[in-house]
Amino acid sequence: MGELHYGTKDSVFTFEDRLLHHLKLVIANKLRKGESFLFSWQTSDCGAGAAIWLHPSIPLHFTFEQLGQVEINKDWAELLSFQANSAAGLTLVPEPNAEAARA
């Protein structure tokens, strides 16, 4: 499990490493362009959730349990990027073709 550290009070959010590598790619691309956006996700099976406003001026860093090479699923990265560019902002979606991407 990896962590997304956000803000000066260092709010920490935990995500599975593979997902976090994809999020890092999408988030970095948006922030590199100076774009701010909403990122929301479900935190439990009973529907609880969280949301943060990502802005280039707010400190952000990622830590990974295993930083090694991760095969990026291009379809998933594009889907997450599409979400990030939508009015609703970045929301987590399941990895398409997950088995094929890991093969």
N, C-alpha and C positions, 0 to 999 in steps of 0.2 A: 504494500500500500504506500502510495506517495501522498504528499501534502502540498496544497496551494496555500501560501502564506500571503495575506492581503492586509494592507494598511499599516499605519504606524503602531497600532495596538496589537498588531500581528495576529489577526484572526486566522485560525488554521482550519482548513477544510480537507478532509481525507477522501482520496479517490484511488481506485485501482490503478496501478502503474501504467498499464497499456492505455487506458482511457486518458490518464493525465498527460501522457506523451502527445496524444492527439489534441487535447485541450490546449497544451502549451503551444503547439503549432498554430492553431486557430487564433488564440488570444494574442500571441506575439504579432501575428500578421495584422490584426486590427489595431493594436496599440502602436505598432510601428508607423502606421498611417495617421496616427493622431486621433483615431476614432474611439469614442467612449460608447459603451453599450451595456445592456443588462445581461447578466448570466444567472440563470435559475436552474434548480435541479430538485428532484425528489430525494428526501433524506431517509424515508422509511417506506415500508410496504403499505402502511396504513394511510398514505397520502400526504404526510407532513413534507414540507419543503423549505428551501432557503433560496435567497436571491441576493446578489451583490451588484452594485454598479461599478463597472470597470472603467477606469479613466487613466490616461497616460501619466498623470501627475501623482497617482497613488501608488506607493511602493507595492511590489508584487514579486514573489519568487516561488520557485517550485523545488521540492526535494523529492527524491525518488528512492525507493527501497533498493531497486536495481537500475542503474543508469545505462546499462549495456544497450547494444543495438536493438531497436524495436522496429519491426517491419510495419511501416505506416500503411494503413488501409486507405488508399486514395479515395475510394467511394465514401468512406466514413468521414474523412477529413473534409471533403467537398460538402457533404450533407451538414456537418457541424458549421462550416463556414456559411452555408446558405442560411442556417438558423441564426447565426450571429448577425447577419446582414438584414434580417427580417425586423419588422416593427416590434415583435415580441422579444427579440433578443435571442441570445444563445441558450438553448435548452438541450438537455441531454436526450439523445436518441440511441436506440440499440445499434450495435455495429452490424452493418449489412455484410452478408457473405463472410461471417466471422470465421468459419471453418476454413474457407478457401484462403483467407488472408494469413492464417497461421500455418498453412501447409507449406 
